[in-house]
Amino acid sequence: MIIRKLFKFENAHIVRGCSTIRCRSSLHGHSYKAELLFSSNFLDNGQMVYDFGLMKQNIKAIIDSFDHAVAIWSGDEGEYIEDMKKHSDRWVLIPVSPSAEQFSRLIFVLIDKLLELTTTINGEKEVKLHSVIVHETDTGYAQAFREDAYSKNMGIINLDEIIFSDEIQNSWQDCKLFEKIKKGEEFVNPQSV
C-alpha cells in the first residue's frame, strides 16, 4: 500500500545552465508542493501504514527548512553565493542545482535517512519512502525514486555538503536535528502526537 503526504513551501533559486534564459539568469521563486509517498505491506496498531500525525514532527521540519528560503547551488559563483547569504537569513547551500529534479532527489535523500534512523513504537513495519514528487509549478513536477535519489549519473548527494543557515536551524524544535541525522543518531517516535 502507498500513502501520500503533501507539504508546501515557497523558495527562491537560479537554475544555472538550463535552457530558459529567465530561469538561468534571474533569481525567482516558486510555490512548491512536495509529495512524500510511503509504502508498506503492513499496517500498524491503528491500521495505518504510518500515522500522518507523526509526519508533523521532524519530516515537516526538514521540508519547512526550504520555506521562504533561497536554495543555493554550491557550484555557483562565489560572489553570488555570498550575496545570497548576506541578503537572506534563510538559505540552504546544496551540492546540486536547485531544479525540481534535484529538489526531489535531495528531499528523498534527507527524508530517507531520517526514516532509516527513526524507531517506531506503534507496530509500523517495513515502511519505506517510495518516491518524492516536487511540483515546481501547477503544470510541472519531478518524481524521484530510490534509484534516482542515489544515482551517480545524476550526482551524488552527500549530506555533509548540505548547509542550513543558522536561522533555519534555530527554527527547528531541535536545533541539532540535521547534525543528528548526519551523525546517524536514533530518533524515537513519540507515544502520541
VMD Tcl script that draws the C-alpha trace (Angstrom):
set ca {
  {0.00 0.00 0.00}
  {1.16 3.55 -0.69}
  {0.22 6.63 1.31}
  {0.97 10.23 0.34}
  {1.61 13.34 2.45}
  {1.68 16.77 0.80}
  {3.85 19.62 2.05}
  {4.08 23.17 0.67}
  {6.91 25.69 0.69}
  {7.96 28.92 -1.02}
  {11.53 29.01 -2.30}
  {13.79 31.13 -4.50}
  {16.58 29.93 -6.77}
  {18.51 30.29 -10.00}
  {18.95 27.19 -12.16}
  {22.26 27.74 -13.97}
  {22.78 26.00 -17.28}
  {19.11 25.47 -18.11}
  {17.63 26.41 -21.50}
  {15.29 29.13 -20.22}
  {17.08 32.48 -20.02}
  {14.87 33.81 -17.21}
  {15.47 30.73 -15.05}
  {19.24 30.60 -15.51}
  {19.95 34.31 -15.14}
  {17.41 35.76 -12.70}
  {16.63 34.97 -9.09}
  {13.00 33.85 -8.98}
  {10.69 31.86 -6.76}
  {8.09 29.13 -6.87}
  {5.25 27.89 -4.71}
  {6.41 24.30 -4.35}
  {4.41 21.25 -3.40}
  {6.34 18.23 -2.18}
  {4.55 14.89 -2.10}
  {6.14 12.17 0.00}
  {4.90 8.68 -0.84}
  {5.48 5.90 1.70}
  {4.88 2.19 1.17}
  {4.47 -0.90 3.29}
  {2.86 -4.31 3.06}
  {1.79 -3.98 6.71}
  {-0.46 -1.76 8.82}
  {0.36 -0.52 12.32}
  {-1.71 -0.81 15.50}
  {-4.03 1.93 14.20}
  {-4.37 0.08 10.88}
  {-2.31 2.71 9.07}
  {0.91 2.46 7.07}
  {2.36 5.43 9.00}
  {0.38 7.95 11.04}
  {0.21 11.30 9.23}
  {0.45 12.99 12.63}
  {3.99 11.64 13.03}
  {4.98 13.44 9.84}
  {4.27 16.79 11.52}
  {7.45 16.33 13.57}
  {10.93 16.04 12.04}
  {9.79 15.28 8.49}
  {7.85 18.55 8.38}
  {10.80 20.41 9.92}
  {13.11 19.23 7.14}
  {10.68 20.20 4.36}
  {9.86 23.50 6.07}
  {13.58 24.34 6.03}
  {13.17 25.29 2.38}
  {10.21 27.61 3.04}
  {10.87 31.32 2.47}
  {14.49 30.44 1.81}
  {16.97 30.66 -1.05}
  {18.28 27.36 -2.42}
  {21.89 27.95 -3.44}
  {23.94 25.55 -5.55}
  {27.45 25.23 -4.08}
  {28.82 25.14 -7.65}
  {27.58 28.65 -8.41}
  {29.82 31.74 -8.48}
  {31.32 32.60 -5.10}
  {30.14 36.22 -5.22}
  {26.54 35.13 -5.87}
  {26.66 32.59 -3.02}
  {27.98 35.18 -0.56}
  {25.43 37.78 -1.69}
  {22.54 35.36 -1.16}
  {23.81 34.52 2.32}
  {24.29 38.22 3.05}
  {20.79 39.25 1.95}
  {18.73 36.31 3.20}
  {18.59 34.92 6.72}
  {17.06 31.70 5.40}
  {19.22 29.87 2.87}
  {20.24 26.29 2.11}
  {23.53 25.53 0.36}
  {23.16 22.31 -1.63}
  {25.60 20.23 -3.72}
  {23.28 20.10 -6.75}
  {21.47 22.71 -8.81}
  {18.05 23.58 -7.32}
  {15.96 22.23 -10.21}
  {12.72 20.37 -9.47}
  {14.54 17.16 -10.41}
  {17.33 17.76 -7.92}
  {14.93 19.02 -5.24}
  {13.02 15.73 -5.48}
  {16.28 13.76 -5.15}
  {17.54 15.98 -2.31}
  {14.34 15.68 -0.31}
  {14.30 11.92 -0.91}
  {17.83 11.51 0.49}
  {17.07 13.69 3.54}
  {13.77 12.01 4.45}
  {15.03 8.51 3.63}
  {17.93 8.97 6.07}
  {15.60 10.36 8.75}
  {13.18 7.45 8.29}
  {16.06 4.95 8.46}
  {17.13 6.43 11.82}
  {13.59 6.51 13.29}
  {12.46 3.83 15.71}
  {8.71 3.33 15.54}
  {6.68 2.22 18.52}
  {3.14 1.67 17.22}
  {3.57 -1.53 15.23}
  {4.80 0.03 11.98}
  {6.67 -2.47 9.80}
  {8.85 -2.11 6.74}
  {7.77 1.47 6.00}
  {9.82 2.75 3.07}
  {9.99 6.04 1.24}
  {8.59 5.05 -2.16}
  {9.18 8.32 -4.02}
  {9.17 12.10 -3.74}
  {7.30 14.35 -6.16}
  {8.22 18.04 -6.25}
  {5.81 20.32 -8.08}
  {7.63 23.48 -9.17}
  {4.53 24.83 -10.93}
  {0.93 23.72 -11.36}
  {1.87 22.03 -14.62}
  {5.39 20.73 -13.99}
  {6.85 18.29 -11.48}
  {9.69 15.84 -11.00}
  {9.40 12.46 -9.26}
  {12.41 10.75 -7.73}
  {12.52 7.08 -6.85}
  {15.23 5.40 -4.75}
  {17.38 4.60 -7.80}
  {17.20 8.27 -8.85}
  {17.99 9.64 -5.40}
  {21.20 7.63 -5.16}
  {22.17 7.76 -8.84}
  {25.82 8.53 -9.59}
  {24.74 9.61 -13.07}
  {22.61 12.39 -11.59}
  {25.20 13.41 -8.99}
  {25.80 12.02 -5.52}
  {24.04 13.95 -2.77}
  {26.27 13.91 0.29}
  {24.56 15.09 3.48}
  {27.83 16.64 4.66}
  {27.68 19.02 1.69}
  {24.29 20.46 2.69}
  {24.34 23.54 4.91}
  {21.24 25.05 6.50}
  {21.57 28.67 7.66}
  {21.57 29.40 11.39}
  {18.13 30.99 11.05}
  {16.71 27.74 9.65}
  {18.41 25.57 12.28}
  {17.13 27.82 15.06}
  {13.57 27.41 13.74}
  {13.62 23.65 14.35}
  {12.23 22.29 17.62}
  {15.58 20.53 17.96}
  {18.22 22.90 16.56}
  {20.64 19.95 16.25}
  {18.21 17.95 14.07}
  {20.37 17.88 10.94}
  {23.59 17.24 12.87}
  {21.91 14.23 14.49}
  {20.79 12.95 11.09}
  {24.33 13.28 9.70}
  {25.80 11.52 12.76}
  {23.29 8.68 12.43}
  {21.67 9.25 15.83}
  {18.46 7.40 16.62}
  {15.08 9.15 16.65}
  {12.19 7.57 18.54}
  {8.65 8.38 17.51}
  {6.51 9.76 20.35}
  {3.86 7.61 22.05}
  {1.21 10.09 20.93}
  {1.07 13.28 18.88}
}
mol new
graphics top color blue
foreach p $ca { graphics top sphere $p radius 0.5 }
foreach p [lrange $ca 0 end-1] q [lrange $ca 1 end] { graphics top cylinder $p $q radius 0.2 }
display resetview
